[in-house]
Amino acid sequence: MLPFRTKLSYGIGGISDNALYTLTGTYLMLYLTTVAGVNPAVAGTISAAGSVWEAVIGPFMGFKSDMTISRYGKRKPFLMMASVPVAVVTSLLFTSFDAPQWVKILYYLFMIICFWTAFSCEFVPYLSWGADLTEDYNERTVLRSYAYVFNQVGMAIGMVLPTIIVDYAMNWGRSLQQSWQLVGVCCGLCAGLSLLICSLTIHEDDNPNFVKPVKGEKAEGMNIKKMLYDYKGILGLKPIRYLLGASVVYLIANTIFSSDRVYFMTYNLGLGNGMITVLMLIITLSGVAFVPFLEKASRRYDKKNVFLCIIGTMGMLMICFRFIGVESLTACIALCLIYSLANTAYWQLMPSMIYDVCEVEELENGEKKTGAIISLQALSESLSIALGLQALGIILSLSGFMERVQVQPEKALLWIENSFTLIPGIFMVAVALIMKGYPINRQAFEKVLEKLEEKRKKG
């Protein structure tokens, strides 16, 4: 069993990825269109381009961390190296200026690529570290529970803190542009600090066979052919295909909902920053409240069954809300709680299920490649973010959304509501249908461990 301090330290690292992920997922489109003055369709393309780049760089980070040999382990060096870049790049991403449209496009395109490069450098090794720390089926869910609690702290930093900072900064006489730059600085510093705390306080060795290289001996380089061969073997595993498919579909829904909700609260409900902050805080706190419930349910009913049931049910409820209507603050809170339960189920249980595939892969292919497997999850996230942001940008553009205008056309309001309810709901139901075929449960995993132990003993 892992000691409490290790679980706590690992959890703290979860602040970083969710703070950055939530900040960009919730506010980047809004920032680019209403603060930086970029056309919605172009803003969607810029956001999508960064995610596509992460899909390219993520597998390299996963493979590289698997191959890393150092006295500090495989994953820790990546978190330490990423801590400063994520702080700097996040600050620059939310810096705006007066310039021709093409200059803005080039600037934000470059910054979003830098942002996702830094993000991949910490996210893939961090998530991989969880599978390295324990092979216990239930303890992995417990470890992810710690991570998810601190993920919610990160969510508060990336989702609640920005509106508070903008409100206070503008009340102090700062411009809207200066206020959002302050958002980038604060969120970036919090993310970088959490990475340093996590990496410096976990002492369990994930590279127990480390041997100090002989002087003059060259480290193993980046073998692209081997990397592609490894990924081909991983993608040949049935469980990973189900998980990746479900992840892509869910995260498209999550991206559309998360990026659209501020538009809906602002333009459809006419809420100010103060009330939007309250709603974001409700989503964050409810996520923490759901964690122990999901952990206990997973122990009793198996995490696969809990995941499938919650995602499918919450998806159907979101579809129902489209026809009931979300015309009041109470209805909006109810919908946010529905979303929060589904989102908690995804982020608490999906990484734990992906960890379980690591042993399946070792049994099938003879070598445990945790970083490579986790990087495929990161790749699915990148692709889904790209697709979701591009889709929302196109939806806003085609529906007649006008940047920097307070009152929007009826058609734009209609499609903002569809993107808040109907579209994410349909995608969530599809996720549940995909996961029905996922083959690993507690019993199946125990059999995998038994066979793997026999294989390890044989040499």
C-alpha positions in Angstrom: 0.0 0.0 0.0 1.2 3.5 -0.8 1.9 5.8 2.2 -0.5 8.8 2.6 2.3 11.3 1.9 2.9 9.7 -1.6 -0.8 9.8 -2.4 -1.0 13.4 -1.2 2.1 14.5 -3.2 0.9 12.8 -6.3 -2.5 14.4 -5.9 -0.9 17.9 -5.7 0.6 17.3 -9.1 -3.0 17.1 -10.5 -3.5 20.8 -9.8 -1.3 21.7 -12.8 -2.8 19.7 -15.6 -6.4 20.5 -14.7 -5.7 24.2 -14.1 -4.2 24.5 -17.6 -6.6 22.2 -19.3 -9.7 23.9 -17.7 -8.3 27.5 -18.3 -7.9 26.9 -22.0 -11.0 24.7 -22.4 -13.2 27.2 -20.6 -11.8 30.6 -21.5 -9.4 30.5 -24.5 -12.2 30.7 -27.1 -13.9 33.5 -25.1 -10.6 35.3 -24.6 -9.6 35.1 -28.3 -13.0 36.3 -29.6 -14.0 38.9 -27.0 -10.7 40.2 -25.6 -8.1 39.7 -28.4 -10.7 40.4 -31.1 -10.1 37.2 -33.3 -12.8 35.9 -35.5 -14.7 32.9 -33.9 -13.9 30.5 -36.8 -10.2 31.6 -36.8 -10.1 31.3 -33.0 -11.4 27.8 -33.2 -8.8 26.9 -35.8 -6.0 28.4 -33.7 -7.2 26.4 -30.6 -7.5 23.2 -32.7 -4.1 23.6 -34.2 -2.5 23.7 -30.7 -4.4 20.5 -29.8 -3.3 18.8 -33.1 0.3 19.7 -32.2 -0.1 18.1 -28.8 -1.4 15.0 -30.5 1.9 14.9 -32.4 4.3 15.7 -29.5 2.5 13.7 -26.8 3.6 10.2 -28.1 7.2 11.5 -28.2 7.0 12.5 -24.6 5.5 9.2 -23.6 8.1 7.2 -25.4 10.9 9.4 -24.2 9.8 9.1 -20.5 9.7 5.3 -20.9 13.2 5.3 -22.2 14.6 7.8 -19.7 17.4 6.5 -17.4 18.3 8.8 -14.5 19.0 8.7 -10.8 15.8 10.6 -10.4 13.5 8.1 -12.1 11.7 8.1 -15.4 8.9 10.7 -14.8 10.2 13.1 -12.2 12.7 15.0 -14.5 9.9 15.8 -17.0 7.8 17.4 -14.3 10.7 19.5 -13.0 11.7 20.6 -16.5 8.2 21.6 -17.4 7.5 23.7 -14.2 9.0 27.0 -15.5 7.9 26.8 -19.1 4.2 26.2 -18.3 4.2 29.3 -16.1 5.9 31.5 -18.7 3.9 30.3 -21.7 0.5 30.5 -20.0 1.3 34.1 -19.1 2.2 34.9 -22.7 -0.8 33.1 -24.2 -3.2 35.4 -22.4 -1.3 38.6 -23.4 -3.2 40.7 -25.9 -2.2 43.7 -28.0 -3.3 46.0 -30.8 -2.1 44.7 -34.1 -3.4 43.7 -37.6 -5.4 40.5 -37.6 -2.7 38.5 -39.3 -0.1 39.4 -36.6 -2.5 38.3 -33.9 -3.2 35.0 -35.7 0.5 34.2 -36.0 1.2 35.2 -32.4 -1.5 33.1 -30.8 -0.8 30.2 -33.1 2.8 30.2 -32.0 1.9 30.6 -28.3 -0.7 27.8 -28.4 1.9 25.4 -29.9 4.4 26.4 -27.1 1.7 26.0 -24.5 0.7 22.4 -25.6 4.4 21.4 -25.9 5.0 22.4 -22.2 1.7 20.8 -21.2 2.6 17.5 -22.9 6.0 17.5 -21.2 4.3 17.3 -17.8 1.0 15.7 -18.4 2.0 12.4 -20.0 4.8 11.6 -17.5 2.6 12.7 -14.6 -0.3 10.5 -15.5 2.2 7.6 -16.3 3.7 7.9 -12.9 0.4 6.8 -11.3 0.6 3.4 -13.0 4.2 3.1 -11.9 3.4 3.7 -8.3 0.9 0.8 -7.8 -0.4 -2.2 -9.7 -3.3 -2.8 -7.3 -6.7 -2.6 -9.1 -8.5 -0.7 -6.3 -5.6 1.3 -5.1 -5.3 2.8 -8.5 -8.8 4.2 -8.1 -7.8 5.5 -4.7 -4.7 7.2 -6.1 -6.8 8.8 -8.9 -9.3 9.9 -6.2 -6.5 11.9 -4.5 -5.5 13.3 -7.9 -9.1 14.2 -8.8 -9.6 16.1 -5.5 -6.6 18.2 -6.4 -7.8 18.3 -10.0 -10.7 20.2 -8.6 -8.4 22.6 -7.0 -6.8 23.0 -10.4 -10.3 23.4 -11.9 -11.0 26.2 -9.4 -7.8 27.9 -10.4 -8.5 27.5 -14.1 -12.3 28.1 -14.1 -13.3 30.1 -11.0 -10.2 32.3 -10.3 -10.2 34.0 -13.8 -13.5 35.7 -13.3 -12.6 36.8 -9.8 -9.2 38.2 -11.0 -10.8 40.0 -14.0 -13.5 41.5 -11.8 -11.1 42.8 -9.1 -8.5 43.9 -11.6 -11.0 46.0 -13.5 -12.3 47.5 -10.3 -8.7 48.5 -9.5 -8.6 50.4 -12.8 -6.9 47.8 -15.0 -8.0 47.3 -18.6 -9.7 44.1 -19.7 -6.6 43.1 -21.6 -4.4 43.7 -18.5 -6.8 41.8 -16.3 -6.6 38.7 -18.5 -2.9 38.9 -18.6 -2.9 38.7 -14.8 -5.1 35.6 -15.2 -2.4 33.9 -17.3 0.3 34.9 -14.8 -1.5 33.6 -11.8 -2.7 30.3 -13.3 0.7 29.6 -14.8 2.5 30.2 -11.5 0.1 27.9 -9.7 0.5 25.2 -12.3 4.3 25.4 -12.2 4.5 25.4 -8.4 2.3 22.3 -8.1 4.6 20.4 -10.5 7.7 21.3 -8.4 6.0 20.2 -5.1 4.9 16.9 -6.7 8.2 16.0 -8.2 10.3 17.0 -5.2 8.2 15.3 -2.5 7.6 11.8 -4.1 10.6 9.6 -3.1 9.3 6.2 -4.4 11.7 5.0 -7.1 10.1 4.2 -10.5 13.5 3.2 -11.9 14.8 0.7 -9.3 17.2 -0.9 -11.8 19.1 2.4 -12.5 22.8 1.9 -13.1 25.0 4.9 -13.4 26.2 5.2 -17.0 29.9 4.5 -17.6 31.8 7.6 -18.4 31.7 8.3 -22.1 28.8 5.9 -22.7 26.1 7.5 -24.9 22.5 7.4 -23.8 20.0 5.6 -26.0 18.7 8.0 -28.6 15.2 8.6 -30.0 14.4 5.5 -32.1 11.4 6.5 -34.2 11.1 3.0 -35.8 10.9 1.4 -32.4 8.5 4.0 -31.1 6.1 3.4 -34.1 6.5 -0.4 -33.6 5.6 -0.1 -29.9 2.5 2.0 -30.7 1.4 -0.4 -33.3 1.5 -3.2 -30.7 -0.4 -1.1 -28.1 -3.1 -0.2 -30.6 -3.5 -3.9 -31.4 -4.9 -4.4 -27.8 -8.7 -4.5 -27.8 -9.1 -2.8 -24.4 -7.1 0.3 -25.5 -9.2 0.7 -28.6 -12.4 0.9 -26.5 -10.9 3.3 -24.0 -9.5 5.6 -26.7 -12.7 5.6 -28.6 -14.7 6.4 -25.5 -12.2 9.1 -24.5 -12.3 10.9 -27.9 -16.1 11.0 -27.9 -16.5 12.1 -24.3 -13.8 14.7 -24.5 -15.4 16.3 -27.6 -18.6 16.6 -25.6 -16.6 18.0 -22.6 -14.7 20.5 -24.8 -17.9 21.8 -26.4 -19.7 22.1 -23.1 -16.8 23.6 -21.2 -16.0 26.2 -23.8 -19.7 27.0 -24.5 -20.9 27.4 -20.9 -19.5 30.9 -20.3 -21.2 32.0 -23.6 -24.5 30.5 -22.4 -24.3 32.0 -18.9 -23.3 35.4 -20.3 -25.5 35.7 -23.4 -28.5 33.4 -22.8 -29.0 33.9 -19.1 -27.4 37.4 -18.9 -25.3 36.6 -15.8 -22.5 38.8 -14.7 -19.0 37.7 -13.7 -20.0 37.4 -10.0 -22.8 34.8 -10.6 -20.7 33.0 -13.2 -18.0 32.6 -10.6 -20.6 31.1 -8.2 -21.7 28.6 -10.8 -18.2 27.6 -11.6 -17.5 27.2 -7.9 -20.6 24.9 -7.5 -19.2 22.7 -10.3 -15.8 22.6 -8.6 -17.1 21.8 -5.1 -19.6 19.3 -6.3 -16.8 17.4 -8.1 -15.0 17.0 -4.8 -18.2 15.9 -3.1 -18.8 13.2 -5.7 -15.3 11.6 -5.3 -15.8 9.4 -2.2 -19.2 8.3 -3.6 -17.6 7.1 -6.9 -14.7 5.4 -5.1 -17.1 3.4 -2.8 -19.4 2.6 -5.7 -16.4 1.4 -7.8 -15.2 -0.9 -5.1 -18.7 -2.5 -4.8 -19.9 -2.5 -8.4 -16.7 -2.3 -10.4 -15.4 0.9 -12.0 -16.4 -0.1 -15.5 -20.0 -0.5 -14.5 -20.1 2.7 -12.5 -18.5 4.7 -15.4 -20.9 3.3 -18.0 -24.0 3.9 -15.8 -23.2 7.5 -14.8 -22.0 8.7 -18.2 -25.0 7.3 -20.0 -27.6 8.5 -17.5 -26.1 12.0 -17.2 -26.0 12.2 -21.0 -29.7 11.4 -21.3 -30.6 14.0 -18.6 -28.6 16.6 -20.6 -30.6 15.8 -23.7 -33.9 16.1 -21.7 -32.8 19.6 -20.5 -32.6 20.8 -24.1 -36.4 20.2 -24.4 -37.3 21.2 -20.9 -35.3 24.4 -21.3 -32.6 26.1 -19.2 -34.2 29.4 -18.7 -33.5 30.0 -15.0 -30.6 30.0 -12.6 -32.0 27.0 -10.8 -32.2 25.0 -14.0 -28.6 26.0 -14.9 -27.3 24.9 -11.5 -29.1 21.5 -12.0 -27.5 21.0 -15.4 -24.1 22.0 -14.1 -24.4 19.4 -11.3 -25.4 16.7 -13.9 -22.3 17.6 -15.9 -20.1 17.7 -12.8 -21.1 14.1 -11.9 -20.3 12.8 -15.4 -17.0 14.7 -15.5 -16.0 13.4 -12.1 -16.7 9.9 -13.3 -14.6 10.4 -16.4 -11.5 11.9 -14.8 -11.6 9.7 -11.7 -12.2 6.4 -13.4 -10.9 6.6 -16.9 -7.2 7.1 -16.0 -7.6 4.2 -13.5 -8.9 1.9 -16.3 -6.1 3.0 -18.6 -3.6 2.1 -15.9 -5.0 -1.4 -16.0 -4.2 -1.8 -19.7 -0.5 -1.3 -18.8 -0.4 -4.8 -17.3 -2.4 -6.2 -20.3 0.2 -4.7 -22.6 3.1 -6.2 -20.6 1.5 -9.6 -20.7 0.9 -9.5 -24.5 4.1 -7.7 -25.7 6.6 -8.6 -22.9 7.5 -5.0 -21.9 5.6 -2.5 -19.8 5.3 0.8 -21.7 3.3 3.0 -19.4 4.3 6.3 -20.9 3.5 5.2 -24.4 0.0 4.0 -23.3 -0.7 7.2 -21.4 0.5 9.3 -24.3 -2.2 7.7 -26.5 -4.8 8.9 -24.0 -3.2 12.3 -24.2 -3.4 12.0 -28.0 -7.1 11.2 -27.8 -7.6 14.3 -25.6 -5.7 16.5 -28.0 -7.7 15.3 -31.0 -11.0 15.7 -29.2 -10.1 19.2 -27.9 -9.2 20.1 -31.5 -12.4 18.7 -32.9 -14.5 20.2 -30.1 -13.0 23.7 -30.3 -13.1 23.7 -34.1 -16.8 22.5 -34.0 -17.8 25.2 -31.5 -16.0 27.9 -33.5 -17.8 26.8 -36.7 -21.1 26.6 -34.8 -20.7 30.2 -33.4 -19.6 31.5 -36.8 -22.4 30.0 -38.8 -25.0 30.9 -36.2 -24.1 34.6 -36.6 -22.3 35.1 -33.3 -20.8 38.6 -33.1 -17.6 39.1 -31.1 -17.5 42.1 -28.7 -21.3 42.5 -29.0 -23.4 42.1 -25.8 -26.8 41.2 -27.4 -26.6 38.2 -29.8 -29.0 37.2 -32.6 -31.7 34.6 -31.8 -30.0 31.9 -34.0 -26.7 32.3 -32.1 -28.5 32.0 -28.8 -30.2 28.8 -30.0 -27.0 27.1 -31.0 -25.2 28.3 -27.8 -28.0 26.4 -25.9 -27.7 23.3 -28.1 -23.9 23.3 -27.4 -24.7 23.5 -23.7 -27.2 20.7 -23.6 -28.2 18.6 -26.6 -24.8 18.1 -28.4 -22.8 17.0 -25.2 -25.7 14.8 -24.1 -25.8 12.9 -27.4 -22.0 12.3 -27.2 -22.1 11.1 -23.6 -24.8 8.5 -24.5 -22.5 7.3 -27.3 -19.7 6.9 -24.8 -21.8 4.6 -22.7 -22.6 2.5 -25.7 -18.9 2.2 -26.6 -17.9 1.2 -23.1 -20.4 -1.7 -23.0 -17.9 -3.7 -25.0 -14.9 -2.9 -22.8 -13.5 -6.3 -21.7 -11.6 -5.5 -18.4 -13.3 -5.7 -15.0 -11.9 -6.7 -11.6 -12.0 -10.4 -12.2 -10.4 -10.1 -15.7 -7.6 -7.9 -14.3 -6.8 -10.3 -11.5 -6.4 -13.1 -14.0 -4.1 -10.8 -16.0 -1.9 -10.2 -12.9 -1.8 -14.0 -12.2 -0.6 -14.7 -15.7 1.8 -11.8 -15.6 3.3 -13.0 -12.3 3.9 -16.4 -13.8 5.5 -14.9 -16.8 7.8 -12.7 -14.7 8.9 -15.7 -12.6 9.9 -17.6 -15.7 12.2 -14.8 -16.7 
